[in-house]
């Protein structure tokens, strides 16, 4: 599948730049034959085809991902993409605005879960101070 190979090669550096080489390499290196199918699909289609399209910049894609992952209720993936949003230059205020916008359309429970997951990453990354106990 030459086309998939080309998209994988195009997507891999984008995936590393957004999510971090450590995470991507760990995901690829720990994949057995079964799991490598989804790793290949995610890298080729998600990162090579979708993220590799130059029409939207990475900051915009990050904001879209934050909103979609909020809507889907996927806090694990949201955490990855919050770090990616920071890597793509989004500010904490822009991240918060994207989540509030998604909350208006997705509802308070989805927004609350998204805010909790995002806050955990922002604290871990030093983008916001840890809460006082």
C-alpha positions as CSV (number, residue, x, y, z in Angstrom):
1,X,0.0,0.0,0.0
2,X,2.3,2.7,-1.3
3,X,-0.2,5.5,-0.7
4,X,-0.6,4.5,3.0
5,X,3.2,4.3,3.3
6,X,3.5,7.8,1.8
7,X,0.9,9.2,4.1
8,X,2.5,7.5,7.1
9,X,5.9,9.1,6.2
10,X,4.2,12.5,5.8
11,X,2.2,12.1,9.1
12,X,4.9,10.8,11.4
13,X,6.9,14.1,11.8
14,X,3.6,16.0,12.2
15,X,2.4,13.6,14.9
16,X,5.8,13.9,16.7
17,X,5.7,17.7,16.5
18,X,2.2,17.9,18.0
19,X,2.1,15.1,20.5
20,X,5.8,14.8,21.3
21,X,8.3,12.2,20.1
22,X,8.4,10.4,23.4
23,X,4.7,9.6,23.3
24,X,4.7,8.7,19.6
25,X,7.7,6.5,19.8
26,X,6.4,4.8,22.9
27,X,3.1,4.1,21.1
28,X,4.8,2.8,18.0
29,X,7.4,0.7,19.8
30,X,4.9,-0.9,22.1
31,X,2.5,-1.9,19.3
32,X,2.3,-5.6,18.5
33,X,1.1,-6.8,15.1
34,X,-2.6,-6.3,16.1
35,X,-2.1,-2.8,17.5
36,X,0.2,-1.6,14.7
37,X,-2.9,-1.6,12.4
38,X,-4.4,1.3,14.3
39,X,-1.0,3.0,14.7
40,X,-0.6,2.9,11.0
41,X,-4.1,4.2,10.3
42,X,-3.9,7.0,12.8
43,X,-0.5,8.2,11.6
44,X,-1.3,7.9,7.9
45,X,-4.9,9.1,7.8
46,X,-5.1,11.3,10.9
47,X,-1.7,12.9,10.7
48,X,-0.6,12.4,7.1
49,X,-3.9,13.0,5.3
50,X,-5.9,15.3,7.7
51,X,-3.2,17.2,9.6
52,X,-0.9,17.1,6.5
53,X,-3.5,19.1,4.5
54,X,-2.1,22.7,4.4
55,X,-5.5,24.4,4.3
56,X,-5.8,24.8,8.1
57,X,-2.9,25.7,10.3
58,X,-2.0,23.6,13.3
59,X,-3.4,26.1,15.9
60,X,-6.8,25.9,14.2
61,X,-6.7,22.1,14.0
62,X,-5.8,22.0,17.7
63,X,-8.9,24.1,18.6
64,X,-11.1,21.9,16.4
65,X,-9.7,18.8,18.1
66,X,-10.3,20.2,21.6
67,X,-14.0,20.9,20.7
68,X,-14.5,17.6,19.0
69,X,-13.0,15.5,21.8
70,X,-15.1,17.5,24.3
71,X,-18.2,16.6,22.3
72,X,-17.2,13.0,22.0
73,X,-16.4,12.7,25.7
74,X,-12.9,11.4,25.2
75,X,-10.8,12.8,28.1
76,X,-7.8,10.5,27.5
77,X,-7.4,11.8,23.9
78,X,-8.3,15.3,25.0
79,X,-5.3,15.3,27.4
80,X,-3.0,14.4,24.5
81,X,-4.4,17.2,22.4
82,X,-4.2,19.8,25.1
83,X,-0.5,19.2,25.2
84,X,-0.5,19.3,21.4
85,X,-2.4,22.6,21.5
86,X,0.3,24.1,23.8
87,X,2.9,22.7,21.4
88,X,1.1,24.4,18.6
89,X,1.2,27.8,20.4
90,X,-2.3,28.0,21.8
91,X,-2.5,30.1,25.0
92,X,-4.3,28.9,28.1
93,X,-7.0,31.6,27.4
94,X,-7.5,30.2,23.9
95,X,-7.8,26.7,25.2
96,X,-10.3,27.8,27.8
97,X,-12.3,29.7,25.1
98,X,-12.4,26.6,22.9
99,X,-13.6,24.5,25.8
100,X,-16.3,27.0,26.8
101,X,-17.5,27.2,23.2
102,X,-17.7,23.4,23.0
103,X,-19.5,23.4,26.4
104,X,-22.2,25.8,25.0
105,X,-23.0,23.2,22.3
106,X,-22.2,19.9,24.1
107,X,-23.6,20.6,27.6
108,X,-22.2,21.2,31.0
109,X,-21.3,17.5,31.8
110,X,-19.2,17.2,28.7
111,X,-17.6,20.6,29.4
112,X,-16.9,19.8,33.0
113,X,-15.1,16.5,32.0
114,X,-13.1,18.4,29.4
115,X,-12.2,21.2,31.8
116,X,-11.0,18.7,34.5
117,X,-8.9,16.7,32.0
118,X,-7.5,19.9,30.5
119,X,-6.7,21.4,33.9
120,X,-4.7,18.3,34.8
121,X,-2.5,18.7,31.7
122,X,-2.1,22.4,32.1
123,X,-1.0,22.0,35.7
124,X,1.4,19.2,34.8
125,X,2.9,21.3,32.0
126,X,3.3,24.3,34.3
127,X,0.9,26.4,32.2
128,X,-1.3,27.1,35.2
129,X,-0.5,27.0,38.9
130,X,-1.4,23.9,40.9
131,X,-4.5,24.4,43.0
132,X,-4.0,25.3,46.6
133,X,-4.9,22.6,49.1
